[in-house]
Amino acid sequence: MSKDSIQINKRFRGYFPVIIDIETAGFDSSKDAILEIAAMTVKYEDNHLVPDQCFHEHVMPFEGANIEQAAIDFNGIDPFCALRGAKPENDVFRALCKHIRSVQKAADCQRSIVVAHNASFDHGFITQAINRNNIKRSPFHPFVTFDTTSMSALILGQTVLLKACEAANISFDTKSAHSALYDAEKTTELFCYLVNHYHDLGGF
C-alpha cells in the first residue's frame, strides 16, 4: 500500500461505515418487530470503496412485539414461518455487534456508523433492539448516521433507492426489493458509487 492510498480509518474521521437494511412489522421502533436484518461492510481497493463482508439473519419477533398487517402485506414476510430460519432477536443483535466490533477493530476504526437509505428509520430500530436486549457494548454511534437518501439527492438528484441506483447505472430488480439482504447489497453499491464518484471528481 502506497503512502497515498486511501485508508478507511482516515476517510471518515476514524468512523467505520456499516450499511444496514432491516425489514420490520411496522414503523414504530419502540413496539414493532424486526423481521430481517442485513449489514454490509466496505473496504478500500485501489483507492476505491468496495463491498466487503455481509451479516444477514432472519429475526423472530420479540415477546410482545406489535405486527402491523399492512407492513406484512408490503414486505411479504410471514413472521412465524418456520422455513425462514429466524433466530431470537437477542441472539441476532449480540452476534451482529460482536461481528461489527471485530471488523471495526481490524480496520483500526474507533466506532461504527450506520449507513442506510432513510438512515433514521434503521438506526432507530437498531438502537431500540440493542437497548431492549441490554447489549452494553454497541459498536454504533448513538446518533450520527450516513444517509444515502440525502447523498443521492445531492449527487444524483434522486431520493428513491430504485431511482438512485438507475441514475448510478446500478442494476436493480424490483422483484427482489424489500428483502433486507438485497436492499443492503444495493445500498452498499450505491454508497460506494457516491463516495467513489466524489473522489473521482477530485474531492477528498
N, C-alpha and C positions, 0 to 999 in steps of 0.2 A: 504494500500500500504506500503510495507516494505521500509526501507531506502535504500535498494539495488536495488529497482525496477527501471527500465529504464523509464525516463520521456522524452516525445518528445521534450520539450523545452530545454533539456540538450543534447539530442542526436546529433542535427545538429547545434550546436552553436547558439541556440536561433532562428533558422530559422524553418519555418513550411512548410513541403513539400506538394505540391498540384499537383497531377498527372493529366495532361491535354492531351486531344486529340481533334484536330479540323479537320473538312473536309472543303476544300476550292475549289474555282473555278479556281485554278492556283497556281503558285509557287511564285509570286511576291507579297509580303506582303503590298506593297505601293498602289497597284491598284486592286488586285484580291479579290473577295468577300469571306467572311467567310460564310459557309452554315450551319454548325453544330458545337457545342462545348459541351464537357463533361469534368467535373472537379471532381476528387475524392480526398477526404481527408483520412487520415490514423490516427490510434491511437495505443497505446501500450496496449496489454492484456497479462498478464503473461510473460512479458519481450519479447514478440514477436510483431512485427509490423503487423497490420491487417487493411483491408479496413474499412472505416467508412461511411461518408456521400457522397452523389452524387448530383451534379448540372448538369442538362442537358437541352439544348434548341436547337431548330432549329432556324436559323437566316436568316432574309431577306437580300438580297444583298443591301449594302448601295447605295445611289444615285450616279450614275456614275461609279459603280463598273464594272470591267472587268470580263468577264466569258469566260474561255477557254473551247471550246467544248471537247478537249481531256481529260480535268480534269473531266468534267461531265460524259463522257463515262466511265471513270475509276471508279468513286465512285458511279455512278448510281443515283445521286440525281438530281431531277428536281427542280431548284431553285424557280420556280414560281408556283409550285403545291400547291393549297390551302390546300390539305389534310396533308401537312407537319406540319401545325400549327405553322409556323415560326413567329417569333417576330422581331421587329425592332432591328437593331444592338445596338443602343444606350440603349434601354431598357434591352437587354440581358447583356451587359457588365456592366451596372450600378448595376444590380441585382447580377451578378457574384462577383463584387468587394465588394459589401455590405455583401454578404454571406461569402466570404473568410475572410474579416476583422473580422466578428463575430466569426467564428470558430478559427481563429488565436488567437484572444484575449482570448477566452475560454481556449486555450491551453497554454496561458501565453508565447506566442512567439512574437518576435519583428517584423518579416517580413516573407512573404511567398516566397517560391522558386518554380519556375516552374520545374516540373519533367515530362519528356516526352521521347518518343523514337525518336531520332533525335531532341533534345530539341530546337536547334537554330531555326528550322522551326516554331514550335508552338509559341515560345517566340517572334519571330519577328512579327507574325500576331497579337498576343495578344497586344503587345506594340503599334503597329500601330492602332489597334481598340480603345485602351484606349486614345491615343493621338487624334485620329480623332474625338472622341466624347467628348473631353475636360473634361475627368474624372480626377479630381485633386488629388484624394486620392487613387492611385493604391496600392494594398497590395503587389504587386510583386516586387522583387528585379529587378533593371533595367538591370542587365547584368549577374548575377550569375544564372546558371541552374544546375540541376542534369540530366545527360543524361543516360538513361537506355541502350542505344546502347553501350556506352563506358563501362559501368559497366558489361554488358553481355559479351562483348568481353574479358574483364579481367577475369571474374569468370567462364564463360561458354564456351568461345571460339566461340561464335556466335554473330552476329550483327543484323540479320533479326529477327523481333518480333516473327514470327511463329517459327523459328528455336530455338530461345532462350527459348520460352515457352516449346517447346518439350524437350529441354535439362533439363529444370527445372521440368519436369513432370506436366506441367500445360496444361490442355485441351485447344484446340484451334480449332474453327470451321471456316474454310476458307470462307464458305458461308456467315458468319456473319461479316467478316472483312470489314474494310473501312466504318464502322459505328462508329462515334465518341464515342458513348456510349460503344459499345462492345470493341473497341480498348483501351479505357481508363480503362475499367474494367480489361482487360488482362494485360495492362501495370502496373496497380496497383498491381495485383497479382505478377507480375514479380519483381517489385521494392521491395515489401515486402519479397519475396523469397530471393533476393540478399542481402538485409540488414540482414535478419534473418540468412541466411546461414553463412555470415561473423561472426555474433555474436556466432553462434553455434560452429564455428571453433576456437573460443577463442578470436576473435577480439573485440575491444571496450568493 
